[in-house]
Amino acid sequence: MKQWRNRISIDPAVHHGDPCIAGTRVPVSVSVGSIADGDPFEELMTSYPQIAREDIQAALRFAAEAVNRFDVVPLPPE
């Protein structure tokens, strides 16, 4: 999904201005984090029936573009 702008919203009045799936209070960080943890899309859609597969794909695209906009700072070794 190349276009995420119609599926992701940032509104100071919704979830403290965190990026959310448009029309919901589901933060992008929750959907991206769940997918990163290995949860299948279907599990996320069952937990949040108000979101669709395309919403999750939009959240992933948003996250990918957000990472590209930040300067990378080397992390110290653990």
Contacts in CASP RR format, 6 or more apart in sequence:
PFRMAT RR
TARGET T0000
AUTHOR 0000-0000-0000
METHOD contacts of the structure
MODEL  1
MKQWRNRISIDPAVHHGDPCIAGTRVPVSVSVGSIADGDPFEELMTSYPQ
IAREDIQAALRFAAEAVNRFDVVPLPPE
1 54 0 8 1.000
1 57 0 8 1.000
1 58 0 8 1.000
1 61 0 8 1.000
2 61 0 8 1.000
3 58 0 8 1.000
4 58 0 8 1.000
4 59 0 8 1.000
4 61 0 8 1.000
4 62 0 8 1.000
4 65 0 8 1.000
6 22 0 8 1.000
7 21 0 8 1.000
7 22 0 8 1.000
7 54 0 8 1.000
7 55 0 8 1.000
7 58 0 8 1.000
7 59 0 8 1.000
8 19 0 8 1.000
8 20 0 8 1.000
8 21 0 8 1.000
8 22 0 8 1.000
8 28 0 8 1.000
8 58 0 8 1.000
8 59 0 8 1.000
8 62 0 8 1.000
9 19 0 8 1.000
9 20 0 8 1.000
9 21 0 8 1.000
9 22 0 8 1.000
9 23 0 8 1.000
10 17 0 8 1.000
10 18 0 8 1.000
10 19 0 8 1.000
10 20 0 8 1.000
11 17 0 8 1.000
11 20 0 8 1.000
14 20 0 8 1.000
14 25 0 8 1.000
15 25 0 8 1.000
15 27 0 8 1.000
18 27 0 8 1.000
18 28 0 8 1.000
18 29 0 8 1.000
19 27 0 8 1.000
19 28 0 8 1.000
19 29 0 8 1.000
19 59 0 8 1.000
19 62 0 8 1.000
19 66 0 8 1.000
20 26 0 8 1.000
20 27 0 8 1.000
20 28 0 8 1.000
21 28 0 8 1.000
21 31 0 8 1.000
21 48 0 8 1.000
21 50 0 8 1.000
21 51 0 8 1.000
21 55 0 8 1.000
21 58 0 8 1.000
21 59 0 8 1.000
22 55 0 8 1.000
23 50 0 8 1.000
24 48 0 8 1.000
24 50 0 8 1.000
24 51 0 8 1.000
26 48 0 8 1.000
26 50 0 8 1.000
26 51 0 8 1.000
26 55 0 8 1.000
28 59 0 8 1.000
28 62 0 8 1.000
28 63 0 8 1.000
30 48 0 8 1.000
31 44 0 8 1.000
31 48 0 8 1.000
31 51 0 8 1.000
31 55 0 8 1.000
31 56 0 8 1.000
31 59 0 8 1.000
31 60 0 8 1.000
32 59 0 8 1.000
32 60 0 8 1.000
32 63 0 8 1.000
34 43 0 8 1.000
34 44 0 8 1.000
34 47 0 8 1.000
35 41 0 8 1.000
35 44 0 8 1.000
35 56 0 8 1.000
35 60 0 8 1.000
41 53 0 8 1.000
41 56 0 8 1.000
44 51 0 8 1.000
44 56 0 8 1.000
45 51 0 8 1.000
45 52 0 8 1.000
45 53 0 8 1.000
45 56 0 8 1.000
END
